[in-house]
Structure formats: structure tokens, C-alpha cells
């Protein structure tokens, strides 16, 4: 016959606290003040969610410094363009989360988002400058989607067998 199973009692195990060594080079952290201006910028498939803060701090893109995220001089000039045009280079900083597209599409989305945030900040002062340089306009050019039966490309046509 079957024997009766008894429940075993055991003493609870206490977790051991381990001290995790902190690395000397930690990721840059921004103390986020409660007051910020939020804007969304887009370019191609990239979407940038921008938070603009008052004060001189580092610009963070996806948790990295913007100068590390876009290392070339041309890219750095491009992402600083809205701040330089409006003469707010040291007055504002931003934290940005960008998804999609490549590096240049992401810079375009970043610039569009920052320009929109600056526009919300002071419409009368910044809007004419940003509008004149075309930073408030969403560049709607996208990659053409592929077509069925075209060999994987949008405009590719198979060669005709007859001459």
C-alpha cells in the first residue's frame, strides 16, 4: 500500500549580500529637474523623444554623451545647429531617446525635436530663426517600400527574355 508522504520542514535560507564593485568609469547621469519641455522629432524612420532642460549640462542621447554617440565633427556641428542658431548653446541641455533609422536619420530627428522644443519655449523669439533654416519642417522623404514580384527592390524589373 501507499505510504503517507510527510512534508519536510527546513530552515529558511537568508540571502547573502554581496558588495558589487563600482567601476571607475560610470555612464553619465543627468539629474532630471521636474521642469522640462517635451517634443518629438522625426526623420525617415527615426523618432527622437526630446526633453529640454534649462541649465548647462551634457546632452545625453540614449544614455550616452552626444559627442560620443555622434563622434565626427560634421555630425557634431549638425546636432548643435538649433542651439547655435538661437544662441542658446550653454543655456539648455537635453536628454533624448532615439529609435529607428541610421545615424544621419537620427541626427535629423534630434534636430527636429530640439527645434520643436525651443519653439515651444519662446515662440516669438526662436520660431522665425528656426523656420528660416527649415528646422521646424518635418522632412517627409522616406525609403520607397519594396514591391511584390520586383526581385526584392522597389523599382527593380526582371530582364525580358526576348530581345
ABEGO torsion letter per residue (X at the ends): XBBBBBBBBBBBBBBBBBBBBBBABBBBBBBBBABBBBBBBBBEABBBBBBBBBEBBBBBBGGBBAAAABABAAAAAAAAAAAAAAGAAAABBBBBBBBEEBAAAAAAAAAAAAAAAAAAABAAAAAAAAAAAGAABBBABBBBBBBBGAGGBAABBBBBABX
